[in-house]
Amino acid sequence: MWFAGNVASGSAAGATTSLFLYHLDYARAQLGTDGRGSGVNGQHQFRGILDVYSKTLSSDGIVGLYRGEFFGWSVTTVSGVCPHPFDTIRRRMMLTSGQPSKYRNALRAFREIVHLEGFKALFRGVTANMLLRVAGAGVLAGYDQLQRVAYRKGYFIEPHQRVLK
């Protein structure tokens, strides 16, 4: 029951985040491909983020902004939960450093954790880990926006530009 509660709360957090932020990812994808001249006759299809919303809502409705969200949410949730037991074993092995009794190897640690605490002990902290992933995604999105603002203001260095010494 505890495990199911953690999975449900982590999933609810991810779903809520997706519900409020997925449309921004959609608009970013539209503008990103539009900026490469992939529009009609080599012309830009959109004038900005509000234009993306306006045209999408008029052609496909609100569903158009959330197309593909469930699949993306499923992939994110599964990719956050599946590797968590490995992270738990890694953390437990780290915590035995400096202690008199240590795990001999990762397989032994897995066996002892499951034997002494049960299988669900491998998923302890999965909800907090999922919340960290959401926060990390927010940081990346914020950095991306900051980079765009800096680029528009002229604060950038060309990747192939030579630096004078």
C-alpha positions in Angstrom: 0.0 0.0 0.0 2.8 2.4 0.9 4.5 1.8 -2.5 1.3 2.4 -4.4 0.8 5.6 -2.4 4.2 6.8 -3.4 3.8 6.0 -7.0 0.3 7.6 -7.1 1.6 10.8 -5.4 4.6 11.0 -7.7 2.4 10.4 -10.7 0.0 13.0 -9.6 2.8 15.5 -9.2 4.1 14.7 -12.7 0.6 14.8 -14.2 -0.1 18.2 -12.6 3.1 19.6 -13.9 2.4 18.3 -17.4 -1.1 19.7 -17.4 0.2 23.2 -16.6 3.4 23.2 -18.6 3.0 20.8 -21.6 1.5 23.5 -23.8 4.7 25.5 -23.4 6.7 22.6 -24.6 4.3 22.3 -27.6 4.7 26.0 -28.4 8.5 25.8 -28.0 8.6 22.8 -30.4 6.5 24.7 -33.0 8.6 27.8 -32.8 11.8 25.8 -32.9 10.9 24.1 -36.1 9.4 27.2 -37.5 12.6 29.2 -37.0 14.4 26.9 -39.4 12.3 28.0 -42.3 10.2 24.9 -42.4 7.0 26.9 -42.8 4.9 27.2 -46.0 7.0 28.5 -48.9 10.0 29.0 -46.7 8.1 31.6 -44.7 7.7 31.6 -40.9 4.3 30.1 -40.0 4.2 31.8 -36.5 5.0 35.3 -35.3 5.4 34.3 -31.7 4.1 32.2 -28.8 0.7 33.8 -28.8 0.4 33.2 -32.5 1.1 29.5 -31.9 -1.6 29.3 -29.4 -4.1 31.3 -31.5 -3.5 29.2 -34.6 -3.5 25.9 -32.8 -6.7 26.6 -30.8 -8.5 27.8 -34.0 -7.5 24.7 -36.0 -7.4 21.8 -33.4 -8.9 23.3 -30.2 -7.5 22.7 -26.8 -6.7 19.1 -27.7 -4.1 20.3 -30.2 -2.0 21.8 -27.4 -1.9 18.5 -25.5 -1.4 16.0 -28.3 1.2 13.5 -27.2 1.2 14.5 -23.5 0.0 11.1 -22.1 2.8 9.3 -23.9 5.4 11.8 -22.7 4.1 11.6 -19.1 4.2 7.8 -19.2 7.7 7.7 -20.4 8.8 10.3 -17.8 7.1 8.4 -15.0 8.5 5.0 -16.0 12.0 6.3 -16.6 11.9 7.8 -13.1 10.6 4.7 -11.3 12.5 1.9 -13.0 16.1 2.9 -12.2 15.3 3.9 -8.6 16.2 0.5 -7.0 19.7 0.9 -8.5 20.0 4.4 -7.0 18.8 3.0 -3.6 21.5 0.3 -3.7 24.1 2.9 -4.7 23.1 5.2 -1.8 23.0 2.3 0.7 26.5 1.2 -0.3 27.8 4.8 0.0 26.3 5.1 3.5 28.3 2.1 4.7 31.6 3.9 4.0 33.4 4.4 7.3 31.1 1.8 9.0 32.4 -1.5 10.4 30.0 -3.6 8.3 29.8 -3.0 4.6 28.0 -4.6 1.6 30.4 -6.8 -0.3 29.0 -5.8 -3.7 25.8 -4.5 -5.3 24.2 -7.9 -5.7 24.8 -8.7 -2.0 23.3 -5.3 -1.1 20.2 -6.0 -3.2 19.7 -9.4 -1.5 20.2 -8.0 2.0 17.8 -5.1 1.5 15.1 -7.2 0.0 15.6 -9.9 2.6 15.6 -7.6 5.7 13.3 -4.8 4.6 11.2 -6.2 1.7 11.1 -5.3 -2.0 9.4 -2.0 -1.5 12.4 -0.7 0.4 14.1 -0.4 -2.9 11.6 2.3 -3.9 11.9 4.4 -0.7 12.3 8.0 -1.8 10.9 7.5 -5.3 8.4 10.4 -4.8 11.1 12.8 -3.7 13.2 11.7 -6.6 10.4 12.4 -9.1 9.9 15.9 -7.5 13.6 16.5 -8.0 13.3 15.6 -11.6 10.4 18.0 -12.0 12.5 20.8 -10.3 15.5 19.9 -12.6 13.3 20.2 -15.6 12.2 23.6 -14.4 15.8 24.7 -14.0 16.6 23.5 -17.6 13.5 25.3 -19.0 14.5 28.5 -17.1 18.0 28.3 -18.4 16.7 27.8 -21.9 14.6 30.9 -21.6 17.4 32.9 -20.1 19.6 31.9 -23.0 17.0 33.1 -25.5 16.7 36.5 -23.7 20.5 36.9 -23.7 20.7 35.9 -27.4 18.0 38.5 -28.2 19.8 41.2 -26.3 23.1 40.4 -28.1 24.9 38.8 -25.1 26.3 35.7 -26.9 29.4 34.3 -28.3 29.4 32.5 -31.6 30.5 28.9 -31.2 33.2 29.1 -34.0 34.4 32.5 -33.0 38.1 32.7 -32.2 39.1 34.2 -28.9 42.0 36.6 -28.9 44.8 36.0 -26.5 
